[in-house]
Amino acid sequence: MLPLNVVLQMSNKQVSSLFLVLLLVAGASASQAATRKATQPRATGRGVISRDPYLGAIVVDAGTGKVLFEDQADAKGYPASILKLMDLLIILEKVDQKQLSLRDPVPVSVKASQASPSKVWLDPRETFTIEEMLYALVVQSANDAAVALAEKLGGTTDGFLELMNKRARELGMTSTVFHSVNGLPPARGQPHDLTTARDLVLLCRELILKHPEVLRYTSTRERTFRPNAGKKTVIMRTHNHLLGHLEGCDGLKTGYIDQSGYSIAVTASRSGRRVIVIVLDSVDSHTRDAKAAELVAKGFAALPAGRFTTTEPRR
């Protein structure tokens, strides 16, 4: 700041020039502050890591794995219910290996019945097939179904977590660590599930390319669980609102907890070509879905002309 006696000795032209410089400096400072604010997590609660428009995002060609777009794709965030895609992968692999059948019964433990919503309100006296539990896992994002399936395959949830983390390492998901089988917030003092947009796209490609029947589950918008059971019947409706509204969209999964905000793994197929999009830890569902739709369009626009992929589900 110039001394007052110096300012008084300046001409009108010099004062005007000085005033203009001060305005430019103030504007630059405000712009830098706004930029810093935009890159910080939204302060909506303690421990919240969501960002506007997202913490990280990536778009890939499903057929080749080529990255078509990325933005902070290695930023570590919380997957929430998107991690149920790993549950799904392990189960479908066991089915393909003839170690399981989709018709096999899944008993319900007390622990499974006590899982927090979203759920299908499983009762320890009930038993359902793996097939029905998979629809509950994907469409309803049922946390109780995730626990029941984990106990079926791993003996305990801890046993299944070992399978999840082992498979993640095999897929090259080097920044991913699972601490739960359903993506729910951890108990006090326990760590969060961790992943990145780049890691999640590896999981999605493995599912789509090697188990395209996964799209039968992830494209389902509504399904009845426990039909003809009166008040116990659950009409399951997908949380993926891009289904039926975004051309070619047939999966995969959304995720939400308070600390992470809203995430989505999306895939869409058009004219024999397919892209996969991950939007991790966005500030709200509208922003997440809008960015996901925008990135799907960006992905198709970036695909080479005249090359086709075959990743359609087996019926």
C-alpha positions as semicolon CSV with decimal commas, in nm:
position;residue;x (nm);y (nm);z (nm)
1;M;0,000;0,000;0,000
2;L;0,141;0,342;-0,100
3;P;0,174;0,614;0,169
4;L;-0,101;0,876;0,162
5;N;0,140;1,166;0,083
6;V;0,261;0,983;-0,228
7;V;-0,093;0,923;-0,351
8;L;-0,180;1,290;-0,301
9;Q;0,114;1,394;-0,522
10;M;0,004;1,166;-0,811
11;S;-0,176;1,298;-1,116
12;N;-0,533;1,192;-1,196
13;K;-0,398;0,970;-1,475
14;Q;-0,155;0,800;-1,238
15;V;-0,430;0,746;-0,977
16;S;-0,655;0,591;-1,241
17;S;-0,377;0,356;-1,351
18;L;-0,309;0,256;-0,993
19;F;-0,679;0,191;-0,933
20;L;-0,696;-0,032;-1,243
21;V;-0,395;-0,237;-1,127
22;L;-0,553;-0,287;-0,783
23;L;-0,876;-0,408;-0,946
24;L;-0,687;-0,660;-1,160
25;V;-0,495;-0,792;-0,859
26;A;-0,815;-0,824;-0,656
27;G;-0,987;-1,005;-0,942
28;A;-0,700;-1,249;-0,982
29;S;-0,701;-1,323;-0,609
30;A;-1,075;-1,387;-0,615
31;S;-1,036;-1,617;-0,915
32;Q;-0,761;-1,816;-0,743
33;A;-0,972;-1,847;-0,430
34;A;-1,268;-1,973;-0,635
35;T;-1,045;-2,227;-0,806
36;R;-0,912;-2,353;-0,473
37;K;-1,266;-2,379;-0,339
38;A;-1,386;-2,576;-0,642
39;T;-1,116;-2,841;-0,593
40;Q;-1,196;-2,897;-0,227
41;P;-1,446;-3,153;-0,096
42;R;-1,791;-3,011;-0,033
43;A;-1,817;-2,946;0,340
44;T;-2,152;-3,117;0,391
45;G;-2,044;-3,321;0,690
46;R;-1,753;-3,465;0,881
47;G;-1,528;-3,683;0,669
48;V;-1,706;-3,608;0,340
49;I;-1,478;-3,649;0,039
50;S;-1,721;-3,586;-0,248
51;R;-1,625;-3,315;-0,497
52;D;-1,800;-3,108;-0,759
53;P;-1,843;-3,247;-1,017
54;Y;-1,659;-3,562;-0,896
55;L;-1,348;-3,688;-0,720
56;G;-1,233;-3,881;-1,025
57;A;-1,362;-4,005;-1,360
58;I;-1,258;-4,221;-1,653
59;V;-1,398;-4,340;-1,987
60;V;-1,266;-4,647;-2,171
61;D;-1,334;-4,842;-2,486
62;A;-1,479;-5,165;-2,343
63;G;-1,333;-5,377;-2,620
64;T;-0,972;-5,260;-2,606
65;G;-0,942;-5,093;-2,268
66;K;-0,810;-4,778;-2,434
67;V;-0,862;-4,473;-2,216
68;L;-1,076;-4,221;-2,404
69;F;-1,093;-3,964;-2,123
70;E;-0,966;-3,936;-1,767
71;D;-0,971;-3,675;-1,495
72;Q;-0,812;-3,752;-1,158
73;A;-0,868;-4,121;-1,235
74;D;-0,616;-4,225;-0,968
75;A;-0,772;-4,021;-0,687
76;K;-0,862;-4,256;-0,401
77;G;-1,225;-4,254;-0,294
78;Y;-1,497;-4,468;-0,143
79;P;-1,681;-4,703;-0,381
80;A;-1,989;-4,758;-0,161
81;S;-2,225;-5,008;-0,327
82;I;-2,032;-5,016;-0,655
83;L;-1,805;-5,269;-0,483
84;K;-2,094;-5,518;-0,506
85;L;-1,975;-5,565;-0,864
86;M;-1,681;-5,756;-0,713
87;D;-1,928;-5,977;-0,524
88;L;-2,100;-6,038;-0,856
89;L;-1,777;-6,116;-1,040
90;I;-1,662;-6,375;-0,787
91;I;-2,000;-6,549;-0,788
92;L;-2,029;-6,560;-1,168
93;E;-1,675;-6,697;-1,190
94;K;-1,766;-6,977;-0,948
95;V;-2,075;-7,053;-1,156
96;D;-1,869;-7,068;-1,476
97;Q;-1,623;-7,300;-1,301
98;K;-1,916;-7,529;-1,206
99;Q;-1,842;-7,477;-0,838
100;L;-2,184;-7,320;-0,794
101;S;-2,521;-7,323;-0,966
102;L;-2,755;-7,027;-0,989
103;R;-3,018;-7,261;-0,847
104;D;-2,817;-7,335;-0,531
105;P;-2,987;-7,228;-0,206
106;V;-2,852;-6,939;-0,001
107;P;-2,941;-6,957;0,369
108;V;-2,991;-6,636;0,567
109;S;-2,795;-6,582;0,887
110;V;-2,893;-6,352;1,171
111;K;-2,598;-6,132;1,073
112;A;-2,728;-6,100;0,717
113;S;-3,080;-6,016;0,835
114;Q;-2,943;-5,736;1,054
115;A;-2,764;-5,552;0,770
116;S;-2,862;-5,188;0,727
117;P;-3,073;-5,076;0,428
118;S;-3,090;-5,082;0,136
119;K;-3,220;-5,438;0,181
120;V;-3,488;-5,692;0,094
121;W;-3,560;-5,765;0,461
122;L;-3,424;-6,118;0,471
123;D;-3,531;-6,341;0,759
124;P;-3,309;-6,613;0,911
125;R;-3,587;-6,865;0,845
126;E;-3,570;-6,796;0,469
127;T;-3,368;-6,947;0,186
128;F;-3,339;-6,811;-0,168
129;T;-3,152;-6,920;-0,479
130;I;-2,827;-6,756;-0,580
131;E;-3,008;-6,621;-0,887
132;E;-3,269;-6,436;-0,681
133;M;-3,005;-6,309;-0,441
134;L;-2,802;-6,170;-0,734
135;Y;-3,101;-5,972;-0,856
136;A;-3,148;-5,838;-0,502
137;L;-2,777;-5,752;-0,487
138;V;-2,778;-5,559;-0,814
139;V;-3,128;-5,414;-0,856
140;Q;-3,215;-5,334;-0,495
141;S;-2,848;-5,302;-0,394
142;A;-2,949;-5,517;-0,097
143;N;-2,689;-5,518;0,178
144;D;-2,847;-5,818;0,350
145;A;-2,823;-6,017;0,025
146;A;-2,454;-5,920;-0,003
147;V;-2,383;-6,062;0,344
148;A;-2,581;-6,382;0,278
149;L;-2,400;-6,442;-0,053
150;A;-2,062;-6,368;0,105
151;E;-2,126;-6,620;0,381
152;K;-2,242;-6,876;0,124
153;L;-1,917;-6,853;-0,073
154;G;-1,662;-6,754;0,189
155;G;-1,801;-6,925;0,497
156;T;-1,785;-6,589;0,671
157;T;-1,777;-6,230;0,548
158;D;-1,408;-6,216;0,642
159;G;-1,346;-6,523;0,430
160;F;-1,522;-6,363;0,136
161;L;-1,328;-6,039;0,184
162;E;-1,009;-6,237;0,133
163;L;-1,148;-6,355;-0,202
164;M;-1,245;-5,999;-0,296
165;N;-0,905;-5,850;-0,222
166;K;-0,721;-6,140;-0,385
167;R;-0,927;-6,097;-0,703
168;A;-0,868;-5,720;-0,698
169;R;-0,492;-5,777;-0,689
170;E;-0,514;-6,027;-0,975
171;L;-0,702;-5,771;-1,186
172;G;-0,436;-5,506;-1,122
173;M;-0,658;-5,295;-0,897
174;T;-0,351;-5,172;-0,712
175;S;-0,520;-4,885;-0,528
176;T;-0,817;-5,089;-0,406
177;V;-0,871;-5,239;-0,060
178;F;-1,205;-5,385;0,045
179;H;-1,305;-5,388;0,411
180;S;-1,674;-5,472;0,361
181;V;-1,880;-5,694;0,132
182;N;-2,148;-5,433;0,067
183;G;-1,987;-5,086;0,078
184;L;-2,164;-4,966;0,390
185;P;-1,990;-4,702;0,606
186;P;-1,741;-4,857;0,849
187;A;-1,791;-4,877;1,222
188;R;-1,613;-4,618;1,434
189;G;-1,238;-4,668;1,415
190;Q;-1,259;-4,901;1,113
191;P;-1,120;-4,810;0,767
192;H;-1,326;-4,726;0,460
193;D;-1,327;-4,934;0,145
194;L;-1,088;-4,763;-0,097
195;T;-1,064;-4,758;-0,475
196;T;-1,012;-4,534;-0,778
197;A;-1,201;-4,472;-1,099
198;R;-0,919;-4,645;-1,289
199;D;-0,941;-4,956;-1,071
200;L;-1,320;-4,978;-1,099
201;V;-1,306;-4,973;-1,478
202;L;-1,081;-5,281;-1,467
203;L;-1,347;-5,461;-1,265
204;C;-1,623;-5,356;-1,505
205;R;-1,429;-5,469;-1,814
206;E;-1,365;-5,810;-1,658
207;L;-1,736;-5,853;-1,592
208;I;-1,855;-5,736;-1,933
209;L;-1,598;-5,913;-2,148
210;K;-1,581;-6,246;-1,965
211;H;-1,928;-6,258;-1,812
212;P;-2,155;-6,060;-2,045
213;E;-2,457;-6,221;-1,878
214;V;-2,392;-5,967;-1,603
215;L;-2,582;-5,720;-1,818
216;R;-2,896;-5,924;-1,767
217;Y;-2,883;-5,824;-1,401
218;T;-2,753;-5,470;-1,437
219;S;-3,006;-5,375;-1,707
220;T;-3,306;-5,481;-1,496
221;R;-3,505;-5,179;-1,390
222;E;-3,769;-5,351;-1,178
223;R;-3,817;-5,701;-1,037
224;T;-4,028;-5,858;-0,766
225;F;-3,852;-6,024;-0,475
226;R;-4,046;-6,271;-0,262
227;P;-4,359;-6,262;-0,486
228;N;-4,702;-6,356;-0,354
229;A;-4,590;-6,296;0,004
230;G;-4,823;-6,010;0,086
231;K;-4,656;-5,733;0,285
232;K;-4,323;-5,917;0,267
233;T;-4,310;-5,882;-0,112
234;V;-4,051;-5,628;-0,226
235;I;-4,078;-5,449;-0,559
236;M;-3,713;-5,386;-0,634
237;R;-3,633;-5,080;-0,846
238;T;-3,293;-4,989;-0,980
239;H;-3,100;-4,692;-0,846
240;N;-2,945;-4,642;-1,191
241;H;-3,173;-4,379;-1,342
242;L;-2,980;-4,374;-1,669
243;L;-3,142;-4,706;-1,759
244;G;-3,424;-4,631;-2,000
245;H;-3,312;-4,270;-2,041
246;L;-2,962;-4,293;-2,189
247;E;-2,934;-4,457;-2,532
248;G;-2,781;-4,803;-2,512
249;C;-2,729;-4,800;-2,134
250;D;-2,753;-5,148;-1,980
251;G;-2,553;-5,121;-1,659
252;L;-2,380;-5,128;-1,430
253;K;-2,416;-5,001;-1,068
254;T;-2,453;-4,694;-0,848
255;G;-2,314;-4,627;-0,502
256;Y;-2,384;-4,383;-0,220
257;I;-2,288;-4,323;0,141
258;D;-2,284;-3,990;0,321
259;Q;-1,906;-3,966;0,331
260;S;-1,847;-4,044;-0,037
261;G;-2,142;-3,882;-0,207
262;Y;-2,271;-4,037;-0,529
263;S;-2,085;-4,269;-0,767
264;I;-2,178;-4,467;-1,076
265;A;-2,028;-4,725;-1,309
266;V;-2,204;-4,695;-1,646
267;T;-2,181;-4,891;-1,966
268;A;-2,362;-4,835;-2,294
269;S;-2,359;-5,003;-2,633
270;R;-2,437;-4,833;-2,964
271;S;-2,402;-4,985;-3,310
272;G;-2,189;-5,269;-3,178
273;R;-1,952;-5,042;-2,989
274;R;-1,936;-5,014;-2,611
275;V;-1,790;-4,771;-2,359
276;I;-1,752;-4,786;-1,982
277;V;-1,767;-4,475;-1,764
278;I;-1,681;-4,434;-1,396
279;V;-1,783;-4,123;-1,202
280;L;-1,649;-4,150;-0,847
281;D;-1,772;-3,956;-0,544
282;S;-1,982;-3,676;-0,691
283;V;-2,165;-3,419;-0,480
284;D;-2,521;-3,521;-0,571
285;S;-2,708;-3,768;-0,790
286;H;-2,806;-3,508;-1,051
287;T;-2,446;-3,398;-1,104
288;R;-2,327;-3,760;-1,111
289;D;-2,584;-3,869;-1,369
290;A;-2,537;-3,560;-1,585
291;K;-2,158;-3,604;-1,592
292;A;-2,192;-3,976;-1,660
293;A;-2,422;-3,912;-1,957
294;E;-2,186;-3,642;-2,084
295;L;-1,887;-3,877;-2,058
296;V;-2,071;-4,159;-2,236
297;A;-2,128;-3,921;-2,528
298;K;-1,764;-3,810;-2,513
299;G;-1,653;-4,172;-2,518
300;F;-1,854;-4,268;-2,825
301;A;-1,733;-3,954;-3,003
302;A;-1,373;-4,056;-2,934
303;L;-1,407;-4,416;-3,057
304;P;-1,239;-4,493;-3,389
305;A;-1,489;-4,515;-3,675
306;G;-1,567;-4,854;-3,823
307;R;-1,447;-5,070;-3,534
308;F;-1,694;-5,287;-3,348
309;T;-1,697;-5,482;-3,023
310;T;-1,910;-5,781;-2,932
311;T;-2,002;-5,755;-2,567
312;E;-2,369;-5,837;-2,568
313;P;-2,518;-6,051;-2,288
314;R;-2,586;-6,419;-2,339
315;R;-2,956;-6,491;-2,305
